[in-house]
């Protein structure tokens, strides 16, 4: 391979990596989403989400996205309280734990008569 081919491959790979690293755009902008949150969340629920954001920003973002989708589809017709937000957070935590759950399985090999490990 000559230098021009290598440069073309590098440029293509760089472009591919940049596409992967771009954040996924949400259908709802941040300003619109904060407006939605002010309308559908009680103050205690907003406070709960803000406290969660300090520790786990991705979990708070997931709850806000879920609430925004509920509002957009019309499934949410009343204000959410702190208890409902806690239920959503617990559901997310359970989903994350299921995905992270690891299982260790030991497969012990049977010793053959011909194995001379101890000789």
N, C-alpha and C positions, 0 to 999 in steps of 0.2 A: 504494500500500500504506500502510496506517496502522501506527501503532506496535505495536499488539497483534499484527498479522501478522508484523512484523519480529522482535519478541521471541520469537514461537513458532518461527520459522524458526531464529533464533540458538540457542534452547534445544535444538531438535532436532539441529542441527549440533554443538553442544557435547557433547551426549550421545553422538552418533555417534563423535566424536573420542576421547572418554573410553573407549568400548568398544574402539576400535582400539589404544589405548595400554596397555590392561591386559595384564599378562604372561599368557602361556598357562600354565595350570596343568598340571603333569606328573602322570601317574598315581601316581608314586612321590614321597613327601615327601622333604625334604632329609635328615631323620634316618634314614629307612629306606634312602635311597640311600647314605648314608655307611656304614651297617651292611653293606649289600650289597658296597660297595667293599672294606671291611675283610675280608670273607669270601672274595672271589674274586680279589683282587689280592695279589701278592707285594709285600714292602716296596719293592723296587726299582721296581716298576711304579707304586706309589702315589707314590713320590718323583718319578718322571718326570712324572706327571700334575700334581703340585703345582708343579713347576718350569714346566710349560707354562702353568698357570693364572696365574702371575705375568706372563707375556708376552701370552698370548692366552686370556683367560678363556672366551670363547665356544667355542673349540676344545676346551678341557678339559671344558667342560660337555657338548659334543656327544659326546665319547668316553665320559663317564660315563653319559649317557643311553643310548648304544648298548649299553654293557656291561649296564646295568640291564634293557634289553629282552631281551638274550640270556639273562640269568638268568631272567627272568619266563617266557620261552617254553620254557625248558629246553634251549636250544641250547648252553649253557655248563655243563660238568660238572667242570671242573678250575680250578685257580688260573691266572690269567694272569700271565705274566712281563713283564719290560721289553721284550723283543723283540716280543711280540704287541702291546703298547701302541704301540710305535714304528710297527709296520705299520699300525695303525688311524690313527695321526696322519698318516702319509704318505698313506694313502688319502684322508683328509679334505682334506689340502693339495692333492692332485691334483684332487679334485672342485671345490674352490674355484678353482683355477687355470683349469680348463675353463670354469667359469661366468664368470670375469672376462676370459677371453681376448677380445681385440679384434682385429678385422680391418679394415685400412684398404685401401680400394679406390679407385684413382684412375680417374676416367672423364674422359678428355680429350676436349674438344669438337673436332670437326673444323671447320676454318676454311672458310667459304664464300667463293666468289669475290666475293660482294656485301658481305662484311664490310669496313668501312672503318675498321679500328682504327688504321691507321698513317697515315692521311691528315690 
